[in-house]
Amino acid sequence: MIVPGAQFFSAGGRRLFGVFSPARERADAALLLCPPMLHEQIRSHRLWALLAHALAGQGISTLRFDYAGSGDSAGDSRTLDLGEAVIDAEYALAELRAATSSLPIHVLGVRLGGFVAAELARREGLPVLLWQPFEQGEQAWSELQARDLQERRSTRRFPFLRPGRTRVVAEHSVMGFALQERFANRLISARSPFDATQPYVLDADAEVDRCHRHTVDVALPMALSDWAGWIDITGPFPPSDVEHTALRMAARMRGRT
């Protein structure tokens, strides 16, 4: 069973890395955090550490973990796969349940992690929160490809690259991560995370139009939402913004608005 702090746990023969942050006083609920993927996972790591700490102060125990083939979990990026990520999330959920006894559990999915969280929530009958979600897998894959092409054409990143040319990579990769073809296939065919029962959406004001068919329950401040566009810099995550967002999330998980 997981214990407070950073650790590895077994997931069907794989070794996954996770960090369990228990509620500091009375525990009201527990949250499983399904992180974003690829470069977005790296850029937002600090945010989820701060959020877990803030939620612990609000009576919410949190387990955040890395999918197989990402972060500190076993495997390289070629093993990263949406279907396998859902299986990883199931193992992480079992660990969180064992550590939090009878607490109600919610699932938070961030960006591509929204597809993982929503599928897990559908299978397990759990409430789901979606942080800056994509509406469809095809949309997500198109945005990833467009960003990858932008970066490989960057003369700032590759100063010896002739303008208008595209840097060629030796293998199929996206944003510097080698991937198998099934990653794209699984993502494109994934069910929309909004198919989950009454998803609770956290998004930026500037992105409300993108989610115009869905209610944005918490409008994220810019400092907690523009990280998705970072590549070479790391901006600050103001503690006051994190605390405010954690307060809103905890209220939702306790059944209040």
N, C-alpha and C positions, 0 to 999 in steps of 0.2 A: 504493500500500500504506500502511496506517496506521503511524504512528510513536508512540512513547511520548508521552502527554499528551492534551490535548483537541484535537479536530479535527472537520472535516466530511468526509463521504465520500459518494460517489454510490451511489444505490440505484435503478436502473431509471428514471432521470430525476428522481428525488427527491433532496433534499439532507438527509442524516441527520447528526445530531450524535452523537459518541461519545467516550469517554475510554478509552484503552488504558493499563493499568498492568502492565508486564512484571514478571516475577519478578526480585527483586533479586540473587539469586545463581543457583544451578543451578535451571533450570526443569524441573518434573516433569510438569506438565499445564497446560491452559488452560481458562478458564471464560467462557462467554458469558452475560451477565446480562440476562434479559428482565424489565424493571421492571414494577411495578404501573401502573395507569392512573388518570387523572382526579386527584382530590384526593389519593389515596394516593401517587401518584408524587411530588407536590410535597412532601408531609410526610416522605417517607423518603429523599430525595436524599442527605442527609448520611450516613445509615447505610450506603448502598452505597459511598460514597466511602471511608469508614472500613474497610469490609469488604474492598474491593479492595486497600487499602494493607496490611491485615493478611495477606491471602492472598499478596500479593507476597513478604512475609517468609517465607512457608511454601513458596515455590517454585511458586506458582500464578500464571500470567499471566491477567489479566482484561480483557475488553472489555465495558463497559456502554454502552448507547446509548438514544436516545429514538426512539420510533416516529414515523412521519410524522403530523403533526397534534398532536404533544405535545412538551413540553419545549422544547428549542432546535432541534428539527428543523423542516424546512419544512412549511407547511400549518397550517390552523387545526383546531380540535377537530371540525369537521363532517366532516373527512376521516378521522378515527380509526375504525378498523374492524379486527376481529379477523383477518379474512382477509388484509387488507393488512399487518397487523402481522407475520404469519407470513412474508410475502414480505420485509418489512424485515429480519426476523431472519435470513433466508437470506442476504441481502447482507452483513449484519454477520458472519455465520459465515464467509463466504468471505474477508472482510477478516482475521478472526482466524486462519484457517488459513494465509493467506499470510504473516502476521507471526510465526507460531509454528512454522513448518516441520512437523515430523512429530510434534509433541506430541499426546498424546491429549486430546480436547476433551470437556468436559461442558457441559450447559446448565442454568442456574438460572432458574426461573420464580417470580416473586413475585406472590402474590394473583391478579389477573386475568392477569398475565403467565404464570401457570402453564399456561393454555390455549395460549398462544403457544409456550412452551418445549416442552410435551408434544407438540404437533403437529410442531414442528420435529424433535424427537428421534425421533418415529415415522418421518418421511420420511428422515432421515439416518442412522438406526441408532445414535444417540448416547445415552449415559446421561443421565438427567435428575434434577435436584434440585428439589423443590417447597417453597417457603417460604410457610407459612400458606396453603395452597391451598384453593380451593373444590372441593367434590366434583362439582358440576354447574353448568352455565351458568345454568339457571333459578334455582337457589339464589342465585347471585351477583347476578343481575339483581334478584331480589326484595329482597335486602339493600340494594342500591344505591337502589332506589326508596323503601324504608322510611326509609333515612337521609336521603334528599333531602326527603321529606315532613316528617320530624322537624325538619330545619333550617328549612324554609320556614314552619313553624308556631311557630318560636321567637320569643317576645316579647323575649328577651334580645338576639337578633340584630337583630330588627326592633322596636324599642321602641314604635313607633306602631301596631303591628299589634294588633287587638283579639283577646283570648284566644279560642281556638277557630277562628279564621280561618286561612286558608292564603295566603301571599304568592303572587300570580299572576305568572308570568314570561311574557315576550312570545313566546317560542319554546320548542320542546321542548328541555329541558336537564335534566341530572342533576348535582347538586352544583356548579352554576354553570358547567358546560361544555355548550355547545350541541352536540347530537349529531343525526345522521341516524337515521331509524327503523331502518336496517339494522344499526346498532350493537346494538340490543336483539335483533333477529332472529338475528343471527350468534351473539351470546352465548348466547341461550336454546338454540340448536340445536347448540352446540359439544360435541364429545366430551369426556367427563370426562378430566381430566389423569391420573387414576389408571389409565387404559387404557394408558398408556405402559409399556414393559417395566421392571419393578422400580424404580419411582420411589423416590427417597430423600427422606423427608419431614422438614422442619424445622417444628415448630409449638410453641405454648405449652402448658404443662401444663394450663392451664384449658380448652384447646380440644381435648384428647385425645378427649373424648366425642363431639365433632363428627366426628372422624375415626376413630370406633370400629372401623370395618371395615378400617382400614389401620394399619400400624405407624408410630409416630412415632419416627424414628431419632435425632433430636436434639431434646430439650426446650429450647426457647428461653427464656432468662431474660425476665422481664417487661419490662425496659428495651428489649429487642430485638423485642418482640412487640406491645406496647400502642400503638405508633405508629399502627396502623390505625384507632384510635378518635379520634385527635387531629383537631381542626378548627381551633381558634383558638390553641392553644398548641403549643410544641415542647419536648418533654422531652429529657433527656440520653441519649446512647448511651455508656455507660461503656466506656472502652478495654479493660478487663479482660474484659468480657462479649464484646466484638467479637473480641478475640484468641482467647478460648476457643472461640467458635463457628467461627472461621476454622481453628483447629487441627483441630477435628473434621471440618470439611468437607474440608480438605486430606488428612487421613488416609483419608477415603472415596475421594477422587479418586486417591490413590496405591494404592488396593486394600487398605487396612488398615481395621480396625474400632477 
